[in-house]
Amino acid sequence: MAGEPIAARPHRKRATRFGSASVLIVLLICGGMIGVLVVSQIWSSISGPAKFAIEPQFDDAYPFSQGLAAVRVGDSETGKWGFIWKTGKFAIKPQFSATDRFAEGLAPVGIGSPEKWGYVDTSGQFVVAPQFDLAQLFSGGYAPVRVGDNQTGKWGYINRQGQFVIAPRFTWANPFVDGLATVCIENGKCGFIDANGSFAVRPEFDWADSFSEGLASVRIDDYSKVSLLGQSQLVVESHYWFIDKTGNLTVHPHAESAKDFHSGLAVAEGGNDSPGKFGYVNKNGDFAIAPQFDFADAFGEGGLAPVGIGRGDDVKCGYIDRTGTFVIQPKFVWARPFSEGLGAVEYGDYKTGKWGYIAR
């Protein structure tokens, strides 16, 4: 799934185990694969205001979108993705090797071996047959898809009929946001195109995120040569800026890196004073919430953002408000932003935890 937070989570294998609980278990048999659906469960160790609306039972889970959420049954290598309703029951049985959320009534899904991507509707029927090597969300009636492998393939944009409206010619492409889409070209530079495929902001950045709240995060790399032990070495220094839709550099965050804005705040990595720690900058580029977390994601619904403290087996995630105060204490293995009233969280321990959904 595109758009994981700056502090990306490592993949891992794990056994299947439930903690201390009272459960009613139903076996799911989907395409020869057996999964487990926990219909009712009491988790005595959960405390605080957050309550499980859908009990922890999945091996991964994405935020709800258009009334459905993608969840995985099985490990990251052989497990299958399906979609659930807010009751926790499957609307579309687990059958896909990869997927993302629904947008404009369609969800990109990967299926088969070798894996090909297409788009299904909310009933699970293919509207665009699986034929692409990677696919992203629809936005503004267009979706970015890749033809070819990760090394040499090219990205273009299709319509809802699966026809190319912008030919595959980019080395990377994001969905359209407010009429503009991030794309990268052969020389590694990134810019923004309009719906006709023409550059509205020239490709002159070394990386660029999508626009959000009128601004986009971009990276500019400066190269210099220094002498080290009598040999010339190339040094790269990266600078992050926010640009407006004309491409002008408008905000220079006082941070090592920065993502896109949500609710007026953007996830950013601290500088020399707090290396490897994440906080949130405002639209002046100043830290509104000091870099203090080991993981941070965007602010979502209800003005809450998932953050984590600790690393590896010791990480604990909770939710903060816009003042940086914990509203839901850090007690989860991982957490994703709230959407449609629910937040996807992993509960248990690092190796055997399960994903469910909490209500605010």
N, C-alpha and C positions, 0 to 999 in steps of 0.2 A: 504494500500500500504506500502510495506516494504521500510526502509530507510528514514523515516522522520528525520528532523534535531534533534540535541540534545535537543534544547528547543522545545519540542513537543507542538503542538497546541491542545487545548481542543475542543471536539465536542460540538456542540450546536444546538438547534432548533431555527428556525427563520421563520418569515412570508415572503411572497413573495411580493416584492415591487420594483418598478423601480424609480430611481431618476429623476431629471428634464431632459427631453430628448424628441427628436422627433423620433418616432419609427414606424416600420412596423412589425406587430406581426403575426406569423403563428402558429396555434395550431397543436401540434403533438399528435396523438393518437396511443399509442404503447402498445399492450397487455392490453387494457382497461385503461391505464394510460394516462392522458392528461398532456402535457408539453408545454412549450413556447419556440419558437425559434425566436430570434430577428435578422431579416434579415438586417435591416439598422437602424442605430442609431447615433445620434450626442450627444456626452457628452461634454458639454461646459466647465465643470470644470477641464478637463484634460489639463495640461500644461507641458511644457518641451519637451525633445526630443522623449520620448516614445509615440507611437501612437497605438491605438487598431487596430490590424489586424482582430481579431474576437471579436465582441462586448460582453460586460459582459451580460450573460444570463443563465449561468449554476450554479448549486448549489455546485459543486466541479469540479475540473479539474486537470489532471495530465499532465506532459510534453509530447511533441510529441516524437514518436519513430517509425521509419519505415513508416513515412508519416501519422500516425494515433495517436490520443490522446484520452484517456479515460475521459469521462465527466459524471457527474451525474445530473439527472433531478429529483427533489424531495428531501426530507430531508434525514438525515443519517440513519433513521430507516426504512422508507418505499420507499425511492427513488430508481431508477434503473439507472444502468450504461450502457452506450453505447460508441461508438467510432466515432469521427468526422474526416473529412478531413480538410485540411488547409483552405478550403472555409468556414468552420463553419457548413457545412451540415453533416448530419449523414451518415456514411458509414455502420455502424452496429447500428440498433435501440436500444434504452435503454431497456434492459431486464434482466440484471444481478444484483444480490444483492451486488456483490463485484468484483473487478478486479484489474489488474495492467497493465503495459505497454506491448507492443509487444517486443519480443526478439526472434531472429532466426525464424521469421515468425509466432510465436504462442504467444498467451496471455492467462495467467491463469484467469479463471472466476469462480465465485460462483453463483449457481442458485438453485432454489427450496427450499422446506421446508420439512424436515431439509436440510440445505444448503449443497450441495456437489460441489466440484471443479473439473473442467476439463480444456481443452485447445481448443481455437478456432483459426482458421486461419483468414486472413485478410478479408475474405468474410463473417465471422461470423459463419461458419460451424464448428461443433465440430470435431476435429481431434482425441482428447483423450476424451472419454466420461466422464461426471461428476461422479466421484466415490470416490474422496479423501476428507478428512476433512479440508485440507488447501493445497495450492499449491503456488509455487514461480516461478520465471522466468527460462526459458531454457538458458543454457550457456554451450558451448562445447558439445552440444548434449544431456546433462542431465538436469533434473530439480528436485529440492527437493520437496517432497510431504509428507503430514502427514496422517497417518492412526490412527484414534482414536481421543479422545477429547483433549482439551488443557492440562488437568492434567495428563493423563496417556498415551496419544497417542505417537507414535514413527514416526520419520522422516527417509525416505530413498530417493533413487534417481531412477527416471524412464527415459526411452529413449522416442523418439518421437512416438513410438507405444504404449506407456502407460505401458510398461513392466518394472518391477523392475530390475535394473542392480546392485544396491546396496540395500540390504534388509533393511527394516525399523528397526532401532535399536538405533537411536539417539534421545535425548530429544529436540534438535534444530539442524537445518541445514540451511546453506546459499548456494546460487548458486556458481558454480565453477568460479574462476577468475584466469587466468594464470595457470590452471592445479591444483589448490588447492581450497578446500572448508572448511569453518569454520563449525565445528560440536561440539555439547556438549553431554556429556554422563551422566549416572545416578547419579554420585557423584557431578554433577554440574560443573565439569571442562570442558574446551573447548580446542580444538586443531584443526589441519588441516589434512584432508585426501587427497589422490590422487584419480585419476579416477578409481582405482581398489578397493577403499574403505579402503585402508591401511593408517595408520597414517604416514604422512610425518613429522609432528610436533606434538609431544606428547601432550595429553590433560592435561595440567598443569596450565592453566590460568583460572581465575574466570569469564572472559568474553573475547571475541575476535571478532573483525570486519574482514571483508574480506580484502584480499590483494589489494592494489592499489599503483601503481608506485613503486612496489617492496617491500613495507612495509605494515604491518598490525598493527593496534592499539589493544593492549591487556591490561587487567586489572589484577592486582595481589593484593589480599586482605591479609592484615596482621591482625591477631587476638591477642589481649592481654587482660589480666584481670586487672582491677583497683578496688580499694576499694572506695566505695561511701556510705557515711552515715553508715559505718560499714558493708556494704554488697558488695559482689564481683560482679562486672559488666563486661560483655564482650564488648570490644571495637573493632570496625573494622576500619582500616585505609586502604584506597584504593590508589594504585599507578598505573599510566598509563605509558606504554612504547610502543615503536614501535619495532617490531621484523622483521628480514629478513626471507627469505624462509627456512633457516636452523633452525629457532627458536631462534636464538641468540638475546638477548636484545641489540639493537643498538642505539636507541635514547630515552632519557628520557625527555619528554616535561615538561617545567616549568609551569604546569597547573593542575587544578583539574581533568579535563577529556579531552579526545581528540578523534576525529573521524578520518576517512581515508583521505589520501591525494588526492587532485585534483589540477592540475597545480602547484604543489610544495608547496601547503599550506593546512593545515588541521584545521577544526573548533576545537576550544578548549575553555574550560571554565577557567576564571581567578582564581587565588588563593585567598589568604587572603586579598590582596590589592584591589581586585575587584570581590567579591563573587557574583555569579549569573549573571555575565556579560560574553559575548562571543567575542572572537577575532580569530586570525589565527596564528598558529605556522609554522615555516619553518622546514626543515629537520635537523636542528641543535637542534630543540626543543625550540627555542627562539620565542617570539612573534614578528612576522613581522608586524602584525596589532594588536594594543593594544586591550584588552578586554574592549569593550564599548557598545556592542549591547545586547539587551534583547532576540534576536533571531538571529541565523545565520545558513546558509545552505552552502553546498559545492559550490566552484567555478564551473561554467558551461561554456557553449559555449561563445566565445567572451571575456573570461577572466573576467566575471562578476559573482558576488555572491549576492543572496538575503539576506538582513539583516533587522532586525526590531528594532524600538525604542519604548519603552513603553510596558505596559502589559494590558491584558484584553481588555476592550472597547477602551482603548487609544492607542493600538498598531498601528504603521504606518510602512510599509515596503517599501524598495526601493532596489536599486542595487549599489554595490560598485565595484571599480576596484581593482587591486592587490596592490595599494598604500593605500587602505582604504578610498578613496575619492568617494563620491556619484556621480555616473554618471546618475542615474535615481533617482530623489528625493523620499524620503519616503512619499508616499501618498496613498498606498494601504493597505487594511486590512491584506492581506497575499500575499506571493509571492513564486514561485518555480523557480529553475534554468532554464536558457535558454537552449533550445534544438531544433535543426533544424530551427534555426532562430527566434523562438518565446518563450516568457516566459509566463507561466500561472500565473495570478494575480487575486485577489479578490478586487473588487472596490465597494465603497459605504460606509456603516457603518458596525459595528460589527455584528448587528443582522439581517440586511436585504441585505447585499452586495451580488453581483453576480460575478461569475468568467468569465473571458475572456482571450484573449491572446494579448500581446503587441509585437511589433517588436522593435529591438534595434535602 
